[in-house]
Amino acid sequence: MANDKATLTIGDKSWDFPVHSPSVGPDVIDITTLYKETGCFTFDPGFTSTAACESDITYIDGDEGILLHRGYPIEQLAEKGDFLETCYLLLYGELPTKEQGDEFRHRVTYHTMVHEQMNRFFTGFRRDAHPMSIMCGSVGALSAFYHDSTDISDEKQRMIASLRMIAKMPTLAAMAYKYHVGQPFVYPRNDLGYAANFLQMCFAVPAEDYKVNPVLAKAMDTIFILHADHEQNASTSTVRLAGSSGANPFACIAAGIACLWGPAHGGANEAALNMLEEIGSVDRIPEYIAKAKDKNDPFRLMGFGHRVYKNYDPRARLMQKTTHDVLNELGIHDDPILQVAMELEKIALTDDYFVEKKLYPNIDFYSGITLKALGFPTNMFTVLFALARTVGWIAQWKEMIEDPKQKIGRPRQLYTGATSRDYVEVKDR
Ligand code: CMC
């Protein structure tokens, strides 16, 4: 460690604060006693410089474009492993042995069905409801169905709630899709792998046989791995904050889903595909690049830029490969939207505006094209992100609950409103 303390001077007074070194990454100045000692708060809207917790789950080096889960690079997990193995790693901290992996798969599979009453719950939604609104409601509703796994002080119950959510999220996501398109719900099949089962719940119909294409199932599984966790992003921080009060775990995950929905976060994959379709052809790209650079135009290139990555998002590279795998398998060789995406990427990567601001493609740039080719409508994209991110939310929630230093999250503010004043009667206002 270069320094073990940081000195703060205000006027003629100075205070020392401890500096902690992480296993890798920037040092952090521990200001937990700042208010008690100095009477001041820090001001950091958007938490751009604030480490809100200690965590050993995921590490991102945004300048180098590195993403590690429990130390393992995302490239290796995506190329050599599968999603349930990544889930195990995120939850337990180590890759499973063969026996541990088999047992974990069995336990997740055993929980894939949802309470039959959930079917009735779904019919309360309008058919044209956005599937993310259905997910917010139905995942929150799980808290009303599984009372035997909500005592968060009991390690066993915490794990059952965790497994239930990982197992039931594909079932609920597929139900949201089926409800939206007006088809009957398809029950899970426990003889299929996690991603293959999800595809059959989405695309099988009772009237005919459905055979899962293994290449597409593998692509789906990779997409899940790429979205599994991403450190203290907005939705994960939401889950932690909601959970810090001791709230019901299913309700905490519903809070994460609500946060993920926004276009600056998980909603960007839907927005990116809409944007690519709006651009439509390569010759219109300069017009959109100019719009993105125009300070007076709110338009942004969706799927570009990231709060942490100031380099190519490593997930975007893997996603680009998955896109090609899926399109090749489906025999789509001249997809005009893919051509627009590739050309747009090429132009933006050499344009001064994007180069100077270090704006690179993020995971959402290519995921929309892939998901569309897999057969999902755009409004399902963020649902798939939520499905995959559930394990990350849960691992981070569990870590927080098990942290002896855990406190309810309670930020402070820089108050700029009126100071104390007396109530004015209506007749005198
Ligand atoms: N297109 C054009 N300009 C951009 C873009 C973009 N996509 N992203 C950032 N900028 C500019 C921005 O105008 C600002 O310029 P200036 O300094 O002149 O005011 C500068 O770059 C920094 O942007 P910022 O908004 O201060 O950066 P941020 O860290 O607050 O925002 C972001 C990060 C992801 C919200 C933003 O880059 C963005 O809106 N991107 C498009 C949406 C998107 O693709 N989101 C998916 C993120 S990855 C998936 C996930 O983790 O959820």
Boltz pocket constraint, residues with backbone or C-beta under 6 A from the ligand:
constraints:
  - pocket:
      binder: B
      contacts: [[A, 230], [A, 233], [A, 263], [A, 264], [A, 265], [A, 266], [A, 268], [A, 292], [A, 293], [A, 299], [A, 300], [A, 301], [A, 302], [A, 303], [A, 304], [A, 305], [A, 306], [A, 307], [A, 308], [A, 357], [A, 359], [A, 362], [A, 363], [A, 364]]
      max_distance: 6.0
